[in-house]
């Protein structure tokens, strides 16, 4: 989220971040966004979540998920007619799906003996990590790599890959 907001502020996206949405009010990301003057909407996961999400994103041209570990409500997918992006810390289709997030992904990559990892930005569907791939950025898995060192290197890639994918989608 920070990388996207900062890229927008630098004029690299050709777009502005209109709102940061979080399920909780008391998070470092929410406070950081507020400190930057970005509008924040708190949308807790409950029976009215879809309607409140749709209200929060009304008028936006793109929805970018970052750290969103649940499926979007079906109503959002069927009523929001613009692209919805998500970023995944691995090269999909490998190491995606329910439960494959954070360190779980990096541990699985290392356990499988992969020679490379990276990030994938994809369109969101009703299934976890299943949408069309917009872009992938790869990095080698280094000898002696740990899940923590791989996670740190992949996170660096995420900070450049997501803004690049956003530009690609917004520019057609």
Phi, psi and omega in degrees: 000315179299315181299323179291313179299314181295321176296321177297315180297327179279357180080015184277345182262337188069025181204160177249149173280117184271331181199143170253128182248135180219150176281346183229144181279325187263071176230154177301323180296317179297314180297318179300314180299315179299319179299331179274357180083016178274134178298141179237137173238130177262118181232100180284148178286103178210192185298332181261009185304313184300314181296320181289324175296313180299321178294320182292328183260003180304131180088354179274154181262352184198141175244126180244120177269141177212112182077018179271110190258011179239168172283143174293146176302142182307322181300325178292316181295327183270344184246348176261111191265022180240169183297144173236122182249153171220157177241141182231136184276048176196173178269098178293151014275354178291148171061035175243177177107178183303132178086352180263088179212161176053222184296335178303319181294311184294322176297319180293320178300314181292318180298329180278353180073027181298148178268345179213159175219201180153204179231153176231129169256129185220160173286147183270137174235190179281358178245150179299128169053036189246355186281170179304135180283126177270316177199156175224143174234129186254154172215150179287152169270120186276153174303137180075009182300142172248165177301323181292317181289322177295316179302318181295318180290322178293321178301319176301318178296321180302321185293338175258325184292320184294310177302322177297317179293323178298313177302316181300315181291316182292331180268006176080000000 
